[in-house]
Amino acid sequence: MRKRFEPLLRRIFHLYWRLVRGMTLGVRAVVLDGERKVFLVKHSYVSGWHLPGGGVEVGESFVEALRRELLEEGRIELKGEPDLHGLFFNSHVSRRDHVAVYVVRQFAQDRLPEPNREIVACGFFAADALPDETTHGTRLRISEVLEGTARIGTWR
C-alpha cells in the first residue's frame, strides 16, 4: 500500500517545491584586462571577494543580465560578446541553482564605480596576487579561465 502512495507524494512535494522556490539562474564574469588582472567585487551582504554578477531576471538572457550586472557593480560596459566559460551548479555560493560564467576581455570602464549600497569595494587585482579573502570558487574560476579549461560542473 505504501508503494502506491509514494508516486503521489513525490508529485505533491515536487509541485510544492516548484511553487515555493522556483529554479533561479545567475551569471558571473571573469573580467580580464590586458595585464592578467581580474576585476573583483566585495558585497555588503556576504564576506570575501567575488566575481561580479548576479541574478538573471525573468525574460532576460544571460548576456543581458551580465551587461546589467557589470554596469551596476563596476561601471563596466561590454564591448562585443563575452565568451561562455561554463555552466555551474551553485548550491554553496549563493541561492542561485545554476550560474553561467563568462569571460570578458573587451570592455570599457567609465571612471571609478559610483557608490552602490550592494558593493563595498571593487577593483582589478593581479591574477597571481588575489586578496586573501577571495573565495575558493572565485579562485577556481579564474585559474580555469587562465589555463583555458572550460567545463560544466559544480561551483565548489
Beta strands, then each sheet from edge to edge (+ up, - down):
strand 1: 25-31
strand 2: 37-43
strand 3: 49-50
strand 4: 53-55
strand 5: 76-78
strand 6: 83-89
strand 7: 98-104
strand 8: 107-109
strand 9: 119-126
strand 10: 151-154
sheet 1: 4+ 1- 7- 6+ 10+
sheet 2: 3+ 2- 9+
sheet 3: 5+ 8-
end
